Amino acid sequence: MAVARRKISRTTRKTTSTNASVAARRKTTVRKPVAVGEDRLLRALQQGLFNSLSSAEGEGRSPIGVAAVFVQLFLQLTKVQAVALYVRDEQTREMACLAEAGSSDPSVTELWQEGLKKAEQQAQVVSGELHGVRLHRINRLDGVVMFRAGKSQRLPSRKLLSLLTAVEPWLAVLLDHARLTVKYAAKILRIQHMEQVSDILNSSLAEEEKLRRALDAAVRLVEAEAGALFLSSPDGTLSLSALGGERAAGLVGLHSTIAAGVHRTGQAVLITQGRQDPRLVAGQGWQAALSVASLVSVPVRMGARAVGVLEVVNRRSGKPFSNWDVLELASLSNQFGLAIDNLRRGAGGGRA
């Protein structure tokens, strides 16, 4: 009997120990359900972005493409009411919405604007249903990703805010990489356009056709809607020599006071806010056929002497031209000058 009691006693102690161990394991399992869900969402976001961007081409690899994939994934995985991603434009320095998903209620747009204002002062945006975090680039504010809380979302808003905070560093890097990819692609395309202008100007085409095709290539180079080449006559007045671009129709007989000023001073002109610039008069010059939002005008030189002006208006994307566009057109204008010099020498039987 004593042996039996000892067995029972030992069995009881062993059973108690096992139960305690199981209980401890059960408590550990139950203790972190939300953290596991948050971690799964983070992995799902990363994997979803990787899969989508790996198979994407062209626009899909641009910042807009990256942003569109992200907001759609975030909306599907979290079930928030709406989500948006804003990035600061490198030229205008204004916040531009790259992508948004979810509710199309007009009040959402107002909510995003409120979030942008708060993001200028706060690292995290928390205001009622609105939550968001700032995107950083080299320690400065580069964008904001925000969401509007919904009744059916899968995690509390504070947890989703933590998720955005965790996702922010690599999302910012991904967007920056996409931006650089687009820049390099655009740079290669611009080099090709510059080579095309050079090839055309050195071809055996007739003078008018040569200048027109070269102008078309210059317009494509800076992604302008229209462009014009003005050449000076022996008395120094400018006259229209060629037109190019998709908006060139209806511009026959074009006169540009901006081009006249550039020819007179030899200084290039960049206008980025055409609607507020007093040098552009409604109903005159370009404005007689189209509304000018931005303009670049550069002198065409033959040696040190100005022999014409190359002028383009309105970038097709709607963004203003930049100083980089001025430099590229100035480089092309020198090639135009050499070509015009050769044409005039040929027409004059070798006389300068």
ABEGO torsion letter per residue (X at the ends): XAAAAAAAAAAAAAAAAAAAAAAAAAAAAAABAAAAAAAAAAAAAAAAAAAAAAABBEAAABAAAAAAAAAAAAAAAAGBABBBBBBBBAAAGBBBBABBBEBABAAAAAAAAAAAAAAAABABBBBEABBBBBBBBGGBBAEBBBBBBBAABABBAAAAAAAAAAAAAAAAAAAAAAAAAAAAAAAAAAAAAAAAAAAAAABABBAAAAAAAAAAAAAAAAGBABBBBBBBBAAGBBBBABBBEAAABGABGBBBAAAAAAAAAGBBBBBABAAABAABBBGBEAAAABBBABBBBBBBBBEABBAEBBBBBEBAAGBBBBAAAAAAAAAAAAAAAAAAAAAAAAAAGGBX
